[in-house]
Amino acid sequence: MTDPTGAHAGNDVDAIFDDLPSNIDTDVFSVARLYDFLLGGKHNFAPDRDFGRRLLAIEPNGRVILQQNRYFLARAMKVMLADGVRQFLDLGSGIPTQNYVHELAHTVDPAAKIVYIDSDPAAVSHSNYILKGDPNSGAVLGDMVDAERVLGDPTVKSLIDFDQPVGLTALAAWHFVGDGDNPAGVLQTYRRMLVPGSYLALTHATIDGATGDLVRNVQSQYQSVMKNPSPRTRQEIAAFFEGFKILEPGIVNLPAWRPEKPEDAEGAENIWFYGVLGKLIAA
Ligand SMILES: C[S@@+](CC[C@H](N)C(=O)[O-])C[C@H]1O[C@@H](n2cnc3c(N)ncnc32)[C@H](O)[C@@H]1O
C-alpha cells in the first residue's frame, strides 16, 4: 500500500527488511532515511516519516527539491563519465537508492568503482544491504570531516586508485557540516589527494534569494535532529572549490544547471539548493 504522502508505509515496507542487520534502530530518526522517505523510497521508518511530514508542512516543495538533487546528480555524472572518470568517492551518501551514484556509473561501465561514506550507521547498513555482492562498490562508516581517516580507510584504498581521476561527489551533505568544522579546509584535504582530471560535484542548501526566510525556518526544524544545519551563500560555497575550475553555468539553482529535459526545470523558482561541478585542472 502506498500512503497519501507518496511514501510507502505498512507491512510491505518492513517485508523487504527481513534480513536487515540488527544494529539498525528503527525507532531513531535518520536524515538518510528521511531523504529516502521524501524520494518515495522504502528504506524509512516511523520517526523518519513523522519528521518528513512536519518538514513538508513547512516546505511543500521538499520532495521536488530532492528529486531535482537526483536529476542534477545524473547530469553531473554524465559529464564526469563522458570525460572518462570511472571511480567515485561519495561523501555523505545516505541510502543509495533512486538513481544514485553506483547505479548511474554502472549503467555506463559495470566495472566503475564507487565508495560511499556516511557517519550514520543506519545509512551504512542500508547501503551494504543494497550493495551486497557488488565487488566494485563499498559503503564505509566514517566522518567525512575526518578526511585523513576517510582517505586511509582500507575499503577506500582498495577500490579507489588516487593516481587516476576521481569523481568526488557530495550531494546535500555539506550543509550538515558547521563552520566550526572548517568545511572548505577539509575539502582541500580531499583535493590534495586528487590528480588533474578529477571532479568535485556538490549540491548545497542556500539562504540566498527570495526563499531565505523559508530556508531559515527549515533550518530551525532541522536543529531538533541535526547538530549544525548550515545553509550557505553562493560566496561561501565558492570557497569549497578552491583549486577547481568551476564549470559553466557556475553555482546556480539545480534546475538551471544544464537542464536537458522538461522535468529538469520543475519548480525552478523555488529550488533553494545550488548545484556545482568543478574540475581539477593541471596547475
Ligand atoms: C540528506 S542526506 C543526503 C544523502 C545523499 N547524498 C543524497 O543526496 O541523497 C545527508 C547525509 O549526510 C550524512 N552526513 C552528515 N554529516 C556527515 C559527516 N560529518 N560525515 C559523513 N556523513 C555525514 C548524513 O548521515 C546523511 O546520510
The ligand as an SDF file (V2000), in Angstrom:
LIG
                    3D

 27 29  0  0  0  0  0  0  0  0999 V2000
   20.4570   14.4040    3.4580 C   0  0  0  0  0  0  0  0  0  0  0  0
   21.4300   13.1000    3.2390 S   0  0  0  0  0  0  0  0  0  0  0  0
   21.9460   13.1600    1.5570 C   0  0  0  0  0  0  0  0  0  0  0  0
   22.2450   11.7940    1.0550 C   0  0  0  0  0  0  0  0  0  0  0  0
   22.6710   11.7200   -0.3840 C   0  0  0  0  0  0  0  0  0  0  0  0
   23.9650   12.3520   -0.5770 N   0  0  0  0  0  0  0  0  0  0  0  0
   21.6430   12.2900   -1.3090 C   0  0  0  0  0  0  0  0  0  0  0  0
   21.9120   13.2930   -1.9750 O   0  0  0  0  0  0  0  0  0  0  0  0
   20.5330   11.7450   -1.3770 O   0  0  0  0  0  0  0  0  0  0  0  0
   22.9010   13.6930    4.0490 C   0  0  0  0  0  0  0  0  0  0  0  0
   23.7500   12.5670    4.5140 C   0  0  0  0  0  0  0  0  0  0  0  0
   24.9870   13.1180    5.0000 O   0  0  0  0  0  0  0  0  0  0  0  0
   25.3510   12.3570    6.1120 C   0  0  0  0  0  0  0  0  0  0  0  0
   26.3020   13.1330    6.9160 N   0  0  0  0  0  0  0  0  0  0  0  0
   26.0850   14.2980    7.5850 C   0  0  0  0  0  0  0  0  0  0  0  0
   27.2120   14.7040    8.1960 N   0  0  0  0  0  0  0  0  0  0  0  0
   28.1570   13.7680    7.9010 C   0  0  0  0  0  0  0  0  0  0  0  0
   29.5390   13.6220    8.2240 C   0  0  0  0  0  0  0  0  0  0  0  0
   30.1630   14.5110    9.0050 N   0  0  0  0  0  0  0  0  0  0  0  0
   30.2040   12.5590    7.7330 N   0  0  0  0  0  0  0  0  0  0  0  0
   29.5840   11.6480    6.9470 C   0  0  0  0  0  0  0  0  0  0  0  0
   28.2820   11.7270    6.6140 N   0  0  0  0  0  0  0  0  0  0  0  0
   27.5750   12.7770    7.0760 C   0  0  0  0  0  0  0  0  0  0  0  0
   24.0470   12.0550    6.8250 C   0  0  0  0  0  0  0  0  0  0  0  0
   24.1610   10.9550    7.6970 O   0  0  0  0  0  0  0  0  0  0  0  0
   23.1430   11.7780    5.6490 C   0  0  0  0  0  0  0  0  0  0  0  0
   23.0920   10.4190    5.3240 O   0  0  0  0  0  0  0  0  0  0  0  0
  1  2  1  0
  2  3  1  0
  2 10  1  0
  3  4  1  0
  4  5  1  0
  5  6  1  0
  5  7  1  0
  7  8  2  0
  7  9  1  0
 10 11  1  0
 11 12  1  0
 11 26  1  0
 12 13  1  0
 13 14  1  0
 13 24  1  0
 14 15  1  0
 14 23  1  0
 15 16  2  0
 16 17  1  0
 17 18  1  0
 17 23  2  0
 18 19  1  0
 18 20  2  0
 20 21  1  0
 21 22  2  0
 22 23  1  0
 24 25  1  0
 24 26  1  0
 26 27  1  0
M  CHG  2   2   1   9  -1
M  END
$$$$
